[in-house]
């Protein structure tokens, strides 16, 4: 026996290749070994940026005595949850069914057939924190497995029965009025002083914030809008935001957004980029513009792979300590900036002798807030000096695997944000990343999920195809390059043929051709990322808006009808679906015709993306015969814009009137043709 992780591609698995534990990667060979030895399976799930995963590794997996017990009693499997979200989903659901709160590291015990029967999250090596010691847990689970198998089988059967249940809808539909009632309920859940959902810890929850943004756009609810903008403001001012390097940490452990859990994830920053660009487009506030641009600055500086794709995450830990890379003492600030500038910086960024975090300081502006432009110019120079000093510290680990779904989220965010902040260079950044993903991770029209060092996790999952489909449509809107439209149609067909489940109408996470798990996971609720069903629903709606064909309209309507029946039972867990429904019910299609339509087209793109799709039709490119704008688009070869809502289209307008025409057709409460 030996540790088999030396050939793994995942940086997280490679962190464990020198453990004395005889780790396997997830796969049929590990299950076959458990059957051969008649041993239960211990599966440990984590990810590279996870602080408590590192703690458990140092305490237990690197300890020869603990490893000896693990090797004697179990077949041990290490899983990177970012590489295998399907395995993680099944095991995490099993943990929830046991009445345990979720989290990582996830520690689950399985039968030799690979069926979960008990588990937990972090176990300390010795009993503490009210938790049993890990070695004691190992010995007791092994004893029960062999001496009292009936107890194990009872748990296994109950868990499997519940895991096999799939979400089903009540058959009802949702109207704009229903969405407004949900929006009002959601607004009341937002912390009126700090923003975000009330309590701690605080997560950004971007799909929920987008739902709130759509609600306030429909209803002009001033208090709800205040709470939404307050949330974005407090996050941007708080310690969850990296004021020196740009970008956001995963979440805040306190209710003020001060103390982050320091890992930085690509998917969080992709979704937040869109929200801050939208907030800037609406308010013109420099805080929102600078925050959005800071995310992209961080992305370019720290998250680019050599071929232009985007890496997955930055670790919470460096030099064996959580957050060490990001915190400061007052003396360090004085050493870099000198006494006068240090005093000025410290007053703005809450830097004190005693510190605001375990004797150190997390730079934040929760107390000082925004400042006049002249002050911000001075602060920009000081931040650059501190960033340069920080760059020589021991860096957090970079997980440089490329995930198709997370890259798709960031590509779409860059494209959608570009016209709102007048950053055409972001389109080039997005196109390069898109090319890197499609050229390295596609096999016969099907995407893989994870790419690193020449190794591809294949086939990909539903979210890989849905997120890249949405990215392709964003690029098609921005560039009019039909290759992106063809890619979107290919991934649409792949999702419908390989992932859609006939009984529910929703998408399964795994492809029909993937290696089977104990159940085929079919989640519909949003998690840290929007669910594949919500992303696909939005992509189907946008595709229908862009092509205007009967087939695309029917597919979008049918898929949303099935999903909204599911979403009715848990609406705040399905806000990505509800966001797609809002786009379906009231979204606009802006068609620009004529070879000289560039200024009109640019004006259309600057209308925020939640309420519109834009397509430029040169004179030699026509519409589907059944498109409602067919006759109008063909009547004039010169530049003009048509604004369509459902099956109704405006008369042609020019650039000066385009925004007004769009606003008129988006008046709250106006009926829409679905």
Secondary structure, DSSP 8 states (H G I E B T S, - for coil): ----GGG---HHHHTTTTSSS-EEESSHHHHHHHHHHT-EEEEEEE-TT-HHHHHHIIIIIT-HHHHHHHHHHEEEEEEETTT-HHHHHHHHHHHHHTT----SSEEEEE-TTS-EEEEES---SSSBTTB--HHHHHHHHHHHHHH-HHHHHHHHHHHHHHHT------S----HHHHHHHHHHHHHHB-TTT-SBSSSSEE--HHHHHHHHHHHHHH--HHHHHHHHHHHHHHHHSTTB-TTT--B-SEESSTTS-SEE--EEHHHHHHHHHHHHHHHHHH--HHHHHHHHHHHHHHHHHSB-TTS-B--EE-SEETTEETTTT-B-HHHHHHHH-HHHHHHHHHHHT--SS-SBTTBB----TTT----HHHHHHHHHHHHHHHHHHTTS----EE--EEHHHHHHHHHHHHHHHTTTT-THHHHHHHHHHHHHHHHHEETTEE-SEEETTEEE-S--HHHHHHHHHHHHHHHHHH--HHHHHHHHHHHHHHHHHTB-TTTSSB-SS-TTS---SS-----S--SS--HHHHHHHHHHHHHHHH--HHHHHHHHHHHHHHHHHHGGGGGG-HHHHHHHHHHHH-EEEEEESTT-HHHHHHHHTS-GGGEEEEEE-TT----TT-TTHHHHHS-SS-EEEEEETTEE---B-HHHHHHHHHHHT-TT-----
